[in-house]
Amino acid sequence: MVLYLDICCLKRPFDDQAQPRIRLESEAVLGLLVADASRVTFVRSAAHDLENDQNPLVWRAERVRAWLADQPLAATDAEPLRFRTRELIDSGLAGFDALHLACAEGCGADVLVTCDDRLLAVARRLGPAIKVRVGELIAIAREVL
């Protein structure tokens, strides 16, 4: 399964682990990251680097950057990506969510994995207008692991 993890997933292990949901999501993402390569592959896009570079916590951005550097960078054509991102924004997705979704579609991911409730809700509402499955982190970890 080809997975596109959004930045909120990649940052989850560095969040305050006092809340049970955050702790479970952290375990899920860490499990996915060490999953057998025969079961899961990851793709990354320039959107990952762009959003991660805006992280004000330098140490956190560096840890995420190190993981991203080990993943293949998917090539996407700029103009179709820009057009699709605009369509998704017009459909109700926030800027980076729309960009990540457009990149996940463009790079052939099977699932865009997120722990962002708003993104999941908008993706459900958009349904077949989205060309890639948007999956909740823990559910995808259960499926893959």
N, C-alpha and C positions, 0 to 999 in steps of 0.2 A: 504494500500500500504506500503510495506517495503522499507524504504529509507536508503541509505548509503550516508551520506554527506561527501564530502572530506574536508580536512583541510582548503582549500581556502574558502569554504563556511562558515565554522565555525569561521574563522578569519575576514570575511568580515565586520561585524558590528564594528570592531575596526579600520578599514581603514579610511583614510581621506574622509569625507562625502561631500566634495565640488563638486565632479563630480556626475552628475545625475545618471549615470549607477551604481556607487558604492552605492549611497543612495537607489536606487530601489532594488538592490541585497541584501542590508542589511535588508530592510523591508521584502523582500521575505523570507530570512532565519529566521528572527525573527518570522514571521508568521508561518512558518513550525514548528518551535520549540515549539510553543504553540498550535498547531493544535490539535483538538480532537483526542484522542487515538483510537477512532473507525474508523478514516479515515487514520491515518498514524502511523507507528511504525518505530523506528530507530534501526539500528544495528551499532555496532562499532567493530573494530578489533584492534589487537595489532599494526597494521600499524598507526592507529590514534595516539596512545600513543607515538610510536617511532618518528613520524614526529613532533608532538607537543612538545616533549622534546627537539627538536633542535631549537625551537623558541628562538631567542636572547632576546625578550621582555618578561621578567619574568611575569609581570602582565598579559599580554595577554595569555601566556601559562597557567597560573593558572586559568583564567576564562574559557578557552576552556577545561582544565582538569576537572574542576568542572562539566561542562555540560556532558562531556564524562563519568564521573564516574556514572552518573545516567542512562546510557544506557547499555543494555545487551552486554556483550563481547561475540562475536561469536567465537566458537572454530573451528579452521581449522587445518588440518594435514599439518605439516611443509614441507614434501617432495613434495606432489602435489602442494602446494602453491609456493614453490621455483621453481619448474619446470614451472608452468604457468606464474609466474612473468618473468622468463627468456624468455619464448616464446613471451610475450608481449613487453619486451624490444627489442628483436630481430625484432619485427614488427614495431618499431619506437616510442614506448612510453618511456618517461623518467622514471627513477628509481622509485620514489614514486608514480607516476601516474600508472605505471605497477603494483606495489604492491597493491595499493588501488583497482584497477580494479580486480586483482586476488582475493583479499579478498572479494570484493562485490559479485563476482561470487560464491566463495566458501561458503559464509554464506547465500546464497539464497535471496539476495536483489532483489527487482523488478527493482530498478533504482539506479545507482550511480549518485548522483547529484553534479554538479560542476559549477563554474563560470570561469573556466580555458578554454580560447578559444583554446589553443593548444591541450589540451586533447579532447575537443569536435571535433576538426577537425580530429585528428588522429582516434578517435573512429568512425566517419562517414566514413573515408577511409577504416577502417578495416571491417565495416559492420557486416556480419554474423559470422565472426571469433570471435566476442565478444559474450559472453554468458549472458550478462546482458545489459539492456538498459542504455545508458549514456545520461542523460538529463541535459539541461541547467536550472539553478536555477530558473529563473523567470518563465519559461514555466512550470516547475514542480509545482511551487507554485500556478500558475493559475489552473492547473489541480486538485490539491489536495484541495485548499481552495475555 
